[in-house]
Amino acid sequence: MSSTESPDTAAAALPVPPAGPGGRAAAETVRTVILPGLTLSVRAPLERDGRPAGGDGAERAPALYLHGLGGSSQNWSALMPLLADRLDGEALDLPGFGHSPPPDDGSYSVSAQARAVIRYLDAAGRGPVHLLGNSMGGAAATRVAAVRPDLVRTLTLISPALPELRPQRTAVPTALLAVPGLAGLFGRLTRDWTPERRTREVLALCYGDLGRVTPEGFNAAADEYRRRLELPYFWEVMERSARGLVNAYTLGGQHNLWRQAERVLAPTLLVYGGRDRLVSFRMARRAAAAFRGSRLLTLPEAGHVAMMEYPEAVARAVRELLDSEVNDVTADAGRS
């Protein structure tokens, strides 16, 4: 499927893979954090012997990973172990996704997702963190970094869902999920589709090269999709989250995501894929101009989820960002 073709509407059902179909994931631990009106599932990598990854006594900085619309914390399972020697990483299942149930207030706006992240960081006392976000998670991470700079040490955004005046045709079906009742109608019309078919369509939309998905990874993603479809709130969460993302694109003034990008103080890494069918590659230049002093990594063969497709390349860029941040802090200390 070329980047100019409109995808099968099946692809709109889950615009980010539900799991991490790379087949590289290390052992992980998952815990539940309960806050007033909010329950979050938190994932972290483990060594093969069950110890926390990177647990060799070296001091590691805290990090938090945020997935995209339709995804889960498993979307980071290939990248987190590659950075575990430097980062004490945790990946959230945002409210209503993965193993996190819907929030009590039923809000799935980008601002609500950002508030959930802020509440978690405040409760955990882990900030400032190295914050990484993909797609919708990138939009939420941008908002967190803008309104709570004290919580963000560096910011890494992979195909962030920032407003586009002229979105790609291939992104339109995902936006249509925001139309009231359409997600549920789609679910009823496709009730006979297998999880494998749904997963294949999603991966075709999100990956630049389907050959990078292993059979084991594909089966894991299909199993997670099967579990999700049994949740009574699945289609409602998809519809409301898509609507929240579309609404975020229309906000003006200080709440506009591009205005907030200009307010971000944290050193920022931007990652864009040349074959991304959901976030246009042409947005890389605008994003690089909006985030002051940002670094830009472009991966011509990558799609929408570079951390799953090319985790080694993304990890190298994140390490360079971390090294730069450490050097800047050291230089500032020397001048004081």
Secondary structure, 3 states (H helix, E strand, C coil): CCCCCCCCHHHHHCCCCCCCCCCCCCCEEEEEEEECCEEEEEEEEECCCCCECCCCCCCCEEEEEECCCCCCHHHHCCCHHHHCCCEEEEEEECCCCCCCCCCCCCCCCHHHHHHHHHHHHHHHCCCCEEEEEECHHHHHHHHHHHHCHHHEEEEEEECCCCCCCCCCHHHHHHHHCCCCCHHHHHHHHCCCCCHHHHHHHHHHHHCCCHHHCCHHHHHHHHHHHHHHHCCCCHHHHHHHHHHHHHHHHHCCHHHCHHHHHHHCCCCEEEEEECCCCCCCCCHHHHHHHHCCCCEEEEECCCCCCHHHHCHHHHHHHHHHHHHHHHHHHHHHHHHC
